[in-house]
Amino acid sequence: MSTATVIDHPLVQHKLTIMRDKETSTSSFRQLLREIAHLMCYEVTRDLELTEITIETPIAEMRAPTLAGKKLVFCSILRAGNGLLEGMLDLVPSARVAHIGLYRDPKTLIPVEYYFKAPEDLEDRLIIVVDPMLATANSAIVAVERLKERGAKNLRFVCLLGAPEGVRKFSEAHPDVPIFTAAIDEKLNEHAYIVPGLGDAGDRMYGTK
């Protein structure tokens, strides 16, 4: 699991604990996911390249740092990925956005694609793929494969929770794509849910079952 970084900031861990609680309401769950996305965004973008430009403050002219290169791309794996996406866009509103629609066949657990839309020139951009849960990793692997087919070379994957099985499988499939997560839990159960986990992130975000 050398490609996985666990973001253990106290605020991230505190908010995650509240989200795990089955009594946490839909609105609170959604708000907490957005807040955690803010905190995780700081970590996943920590090493972005900077350049300097000349500006004038109300006092004097100065050289000041600004982001270098083309705009970031946030890629949401629908539908639950939108919870992390919205929080990250709060911090980087100029980012481009890609969406990949995948659902997991309940019998085979194989991901089925139903939607894909991404900006052009992916090869020149950092793409941050977001999905709250990395369980079997099947959907995440397919999503990254599709982005690579479109030319993406610099990718990172952000999730709220990972299962050891999913982290291992994703890392084997895409060893060049680092994983950022708030926790790696114990295991997957017979239904491929993360244990202890927090349930189905999409259902808890939107109040569906």
Kinemage of the C-alpha trace (Angstrom):
@kinemage 1
@onewidth
@group {chain A} dominant
@subgroup {mainchain}
@vectorlist {calphas} color= white
{ca met a 1} P 0.000 0.000 0.000
{ca ser a 2} L 2.945 2.300 -0.622
{ca thr a 3} L 0.921 4.527 -2.939
{ca ala a 4} L -1.666 5.356 -0.235
{ca thr a 5} L -1.391 8.407 2.024
{ca val a 6} L -3.689 8.543 5.061
{ca ile a 7} L -4.607 12.127 5.942
{ca asp a 8} L -4.689 11.919 9.725
{ca his a 9} L -5.330 15.585 10.540
{ca pro a 10} L -7.396 15.751 13.764
{ca leu a 11} L -10.215 17.709 12.118
{ca val a 12} L -10.482 15.155 9.310
{ca gln a 13} L -10.609 12.276 11.782
{ca his a 14} L -13.140 14.042 14.019
{ca lys a 15} L -15.500 14.780 11.138
{ca leu a 16} L -15.113 11.263 9.774
{ca thr a 17} L -16.178 9.804 13.129
{ca ile a 18} L -19.389 11.838 13.033
{ca met a 19} L -20.046 10.708 9.459
{ca arg a 20} L -19.627 7.054 10.416
{ca asp a 21} L -22.355 7.324 13.087
{ca lys a 22} L -25.565 5.845 11.708
{ca glu a 23} L -27.581 8.502 13.568
{ca thr a 24} L -25.983 11.367 11.627
{ca ser a 25} L -28.605 13.049 9.442
{ca thr a 26} L -28.470 13.329 5.666
{ca ser a 27} L -27.912 17.077 5.769
{ca ser a 28} L -25.135 16.765 8.357
{ca phe a 29} L -23.471 13.953 6.417
{ca arg a 30} L -23.503 16.021 3.239
{ca gln a 31} L -22.095 19.096 4.996
{ca leu a 32} L -19.374 17.106 6.739
{ca leu a 33} L -18.311 15.504 3.464
{ca arg a 34} L -17.972 18.951 1.935
{ca glu a 35} L -15.900 20.145 4.905
{ca ile a 36} L -13.616 17.109 4.781
{ca ala a 37} L -13.155 17.712 1.056
{ca his a 38} L -11.788 21.170 1.899
{ca leu a 39} L -9.230 19.687 4.277
{ca met a 40} L -8.228 16.859 1.964
{ca cys a 41} L -7.862 19.270 -0.928
{ca tyr a 42} L -5.109 21.074 0.975
{ca glu a 43} L -3.129 17.836 1.241
{ca val a 44} L -3.602 16.549 -2.285
{ca thr a 45} L -2.578 19.927 -3.770
{ca arg a 46} L 0.275 20.613 -1.325
{ca asp a 47} L 3.003 20.292 -3.966
{ca leu a 48} L 1.410 22.259 -6.809
{ca glu a 49} L 3.958 24.209 -8.788
{ca leu a 50} L 4.094 27.980 -8.286
{ca thr a 51} L 5.383 30.809 -10.408
{ca glu a 52} L 5.716 34.516 -9.674
{ca ile a 53} L 3.888 37.472 -11.148
{ca thr a 54} L 4.164 41.201 -10.590
{ca ile a 55} L 1.258 42.864 -8.787
{ca glu a 56} L 0.640 46.108 -6.966
{ca thr a 57} L -0.652 46.067 -3.411
{ca pro a 58} L -2.186 49.280 -2.000
{ca ile a 59} L 1.323 50.019 -0.690
{ca ala a 60} L 3.867 48.864 -3.271
{ca glu a 61} L 4.681 46.741 -6.293
{ca met a 62} L 5.852 43.198 -5.539
{ca arg a 63} L 6.559 39.793 -6.987
{ca ala a 64} L 4.000 37.323 -5.642
{ca pro a 65} L 3.395 33.558 -6.021
{ca thr a 66} L 0.575 32.166 -8.141
{ca leu a 67} L -0.281 28.696 -9.462
{ca ala a 68} L 1.696 27.704 -12.536
{ca gly a 69} L 0.545 25.677 -15.511
{ca lys a 70} L -2.902 24.799 -16.766
{ca lys a 71} L -5.923 24.605 -14.489
{ca leu a 72} L -6.591 21.496 -12.412
{ca val a 73} L -9.236 18.976 -13.369
{ca phe a 74} L -11.432 17.432 -10.690
{ca cys a 75} L -13.034 14.206 -11.903
{ca ser a 76} L -16.085 12.963 -10.022
{ca ile a 77} L -17.127 9.317 -10.169
{ca leu a 78} L -20.896 9.709 -10.097
{ca arg a 79} L -22.872 10.008 -8.037
{ca ala a 80} L -21.196 9.994 -4.639
{ca gly a 81} L -18.060 11.672 -5.958
{ca asn a 82} L -19.994 14.921 -6.244
{ca gly a 83} L -19.886 15.325 -2.470
{ca leu a 84} L -16.093 15.610 -2.535
{ca leu a 85} L -16.152 17.521 -5.814
{ca glu a 86} L -18.273 20.348 -4.439
{ca gly a 87} L -16.005 20.848 -1.448
{ca met a 88} L -12.887 20.959 -3.611
{ca leu a 89} L -14.489 23.426 -6.006
{ca asp a 90} L -15.065 25.733 -3.031
{ca leu a 91} L -11.275 26.017 -2.773
{ca val a 92} L -10.391 25.870 -6.470
{ca pro a 93} L -13.407 27.367 -8.271
{ca ser a 94} L -11.458 27.799 -11.515
{ca ala a 95} L -10.790 24.056 -11.868
{ca arg a 96} L -12.176 22.184 -14.831
{ca val a 97} L -14.542 19.295 -14.050
{ca ala a 98} L -14.917 15.815 -15.517
{ca his a 99} L -17.684 13.339 -14.721
{ca ile a 100} L -17.634 9.569 -15.077
{ca gly a 101} L -20.880 7.713 -14.488
{ca leu a 102} L -20.330 4.165 -13.241
{ca tyr a 103} L -22.565 1.839 -11.289
{ca arg a 104} L -21.645 -1.488 -9.756
{ca asp a 105} L -23.628 -4.490 -10.973
{ca pro a 106} L -24.963 -5.953 -7.698
{ca lys a 107} L -24.372 -9.542 -8.828
{ca thr a 108} L -21.036 -9.396 -10.643
{ca leu a 109} L -19.669 -6.260 -8.878
{ca ile a 110} L -18.356 -5.231 -12.318
{ca pro a 111} L -18.622 -1.480 -13.027
{ca val a 112} L -20.914 -0.449 -15.875
{ca glu a 113} L -20.218 2.920 -17.527
{ca tyr a 114} L -23.176 5.099 -18.490
{ca tyr a 115} L -21.617 8.580 -18.812
{ca phe a 116} L -18.234 10.162 -19.537
{ca lys a 117} L -17.467 13.833 -20.138
{ca ala a 118} L -14.069 15.452 -19.645
{ca pro a 119} L -12.174 18.586 -20.705
{ca glu a 120} L -9.678 18.425 -23.539
{ca asp a 121} L -5.887 18.589 -23.122
{ca leu a 122} L -5.864 16.199 -20.168
{ca glu a 123} L -2.244 15.324 -20.861
{ca asp a 124} L -1.158 18.782 -19.702
{ca arg a 125} L -3.225 18.892 -16.507
{ca leu a 126} L -3.242 17.406 -13.024
{ca ile a 127} L -6.408 15.317 -12.689
{ca ile a 128} L -7.733 14.616 -9.196
{ca val a 129} L -10.255 11.758 -9.250
{ca val a 130} L -12.720 11.749 -6.357
{ca asp a 131} L -15.013 9.061 -4.950
{ca pro a 132} L -15.798 8.681 -1.221
{ca met a 133} L -15.319 4.905 -1.088
{ca leu a 134} L -12.521 2.707 -2.448
{ca ala a 135} L -14.050 -0.707 -1.766
{ca thr a 136} L -13.429 -3.273 -4.520
{ca ala a 137} L -11.672 -0.512 -6.529
{ca asn a 138} L -13.306 -1.791 -9.718
{ca ser a 139} L -14.981 1.533 -10.543
{ca ala a 140} L -11.920 3.602 -9.639
{ca ile a 141} L -9.681 1.441 -11.825
{ca val a 142} L -12.007 1.771 -14.809
{ca ala a 143} L -12.354 5.534 -14.290
{ca val a 144} L -8.601 6.048 -14.287
{ca glu a 145} L -8.241 3.796 -17.340
{ca arg a 146} L -10.751 5.944 -19.239
{ca leu a 147} L -8.895 9.128 -18.306
{ca lys a 148} L -5.583 7.637 -19.387
{ca glu a 149} L -7.165 6.672 -22.705
{ca arg a 150} L -7.967 10.373 -23.140
{ca gly a 151} L -4.325 11.285 -22.559
{ca ala a 152} L -4.182 11.894 -18.798
{ca lys a 153} L -0.703 11.327 -17.372
{ca asn a 154} L -0.712 13.081 -14.004
{ca leu a 155} L -3.466 11.660 -11.798
{ca arg a 156} L -4.270 11.404 -8.101
{ca phe a 157} L -7.134 9.565 -6.426
{ca val a 158} L -8.932 10.939 -3.358
{ca cys a 159} L -11.366 8.931 -1.242
{ca leu a 160} L -12.828 9.191 2.216
{ca leu a 161} L -12.415 5.501 3.088
{ca gly a 162} L -10.493 2.625 1.587
{ca ala a 163} L -10.576 -1.110 2.146
{ca pro a 164} L -7.208 -2.923 2.181
{ca glu a 165} L -8.383 -5.086 -0.722
{ca gly a 166} L -9.364 -2.057 -2.800
{ca val a 167} L -6.225 -0.076 -2.028
{ca arg a 168} L -4.071 -3.046 -2.985
{ca lys a 169} L -5.959 -3.759 -6.201
{ca phe a 170} L -5.971 -0.121 -7.308
{ca ser a 171} L -2.250 0.244 -6.585
{ca glu a 172} L -1.481 -2.867 -8.617
{ca ala a 173} L -3.554 -1.614 -11.556
{ca his a 174} L -2.292 1.981 -11.410
{ca pro a 175} L 0.994 2.127 -9.474
{ca asp a 176} L 1.620 5.603 -10.905
{ca val a 177} L -1.518 7.081 -9.296
{ca pro a 178} L -1.166 7.989 -5.592
{ca ile a 179} L -4.144 7.497 -3.259
{ca phe a 180} L -5.150 10.026 -0.610
{ca thr a 181} L -7.648 8.821 1.988
{ca ala a 182} L -8.871 9.679 5.482
{ca ala a 183} L -8.763 6.044 6.640
{ca ile a 184} L -8.059 2.485 5.558
{ca asp a 185} L -10.564 0.238 7.310
{ca glu a 186} L -10.447 -3.457 8.240
{ca lys a 187} L -11.874 -5.344 5.262
{ca leu a 188} L -14.726 -5.861 2.817
{ca asn a 189} L -17.733 -7.936 3.829
{ca glu a 190} L -19.505 -10.514 1.662
{ca his a 191} L -21.489 -7.733 -0.034
{ca ala a 192} L -18.302 -5.768 -0.844
{ca tyr a 193} L -19.069 -3.052 1.718
{ca ile a 194} L -16.233 -1.562 3.740
{ca val a 195} L -16.136 -2.697 7.398
{ca pro a 196} L -16.672 -0.855 9.706
{ca gly a 197} L -17.146 1.808 7.031
{ca leu a 198} L -20.065 4.231 7.013
{ca gly a 199} L -22.594 2.530 4.770
{ca asp a 200} L -23.354 3.607 1.217
{ca ala a 201} L -21.996 7.147 0.832
{ca gly a 202} L -24.360 8.047 -2.006
{ca asp a 203} L -27.429 6.900 -0.117
{ca arg a 204} L -26.368 8.763 3.005
{ca met a 205} L -25.634 11.931 1.037
{ca tyr a 206} L -28.948 12.005 -0.771
{ca gly a 207} L -31.284 10.177 1.596
{ca thr a 208} L -31.917 7.233 -0.725
{ca lys a 209} L -31.739 3.467 -0.292
